[in-house]
Each structure stands twice: as C-alpha cells, then as structure tokens.
Amino acid sequence: MEEELHAGCTKPTGRRLLIEGTIILIIFSLFLEIRNIIDYLIFVVIWYTILVLLILWFKSYTYCVVGNKVIIKSIIGRKVITLENLKDIFISQGPIARRLNCGSIYIVPEAGKITVLIDIKNPQEFLEKIQNSRP
C-alpha cells in the first residue's frame, strides 16, 4: 500500500522534473551539431533514462506529518524533524512548478541544517498540515 494513502503523508511528483528536463533537452539540442539521426536518438534515450532514474529516486521519498514531527522516509533510511524551535518554514515555487501545482517546502530550524521537501503536490495544503502540527 502506498504511503500517500495514509493521512498526513505525501510523495514528490516527477512532473516538474520531466518537463524541465525536456525543455533543457530541447534547448541543448538547438546547439548540437546533429550529423547522424541515430546518434541523436541514442543521446535522447540516454537523456531520458537518466531523467527517469532521477525521478524514481525522488519518488522513493515519503513525507509524513505525525504529531509534531515530519518524518522523511527513503530507500536509504528515515529522518525525523521535530517541529519545535523552527526559525522558518516556507514554500518555493518556480513558474513551471506553480503551473503544475507543486513546490518545495523548506524547513529552517533554529539550529541545524535546512531540510527541503522536494516537489510536493499541493504544497500549500501540506504546509498547512505542518503548521497545524506545530506546538
């Protein structure tokens, strides 16, 4: 069962990364000297293979709000962020992310490292869940 089915949990979306990767490929292709279509097609297949692997890596993360904590689960482990003593918490969205209704949430503690919850669907709703869980 997927974690996003649990209340208070979400996973990153890969749509923004896919669209931005395609735009970069198109811009990069304008400056390539394409002599052989087969070589270009091999380049495109490699490009999208790397892009899909990156999207799968991001999608392996699960972000959950449990009590006054945010739990980040991934293939390599889990991280727990206590929502006490936060300096700031905010959303960052570029134009493409805003159009796709996704964004990253930055959690800035009083002491320690900033944590970024990358490419969350409906970031405003998830931010509200976090803020409502703060003591």
Buried (B, 14 or more C-beta within 10 A) or exposed (E): EEBBEEEBBBBBBBBBBBBBBEEEBEEEEEEEEEEEEEEEEEBEEEBBEEBBEBBEEBBEBBBBBEEEBBBBBEEEEEEEBEBEEBEEBEBEBEEBBEEBBBBBBBBBBEEEEEBEBBBBBEBEEBBEBBEEBEE
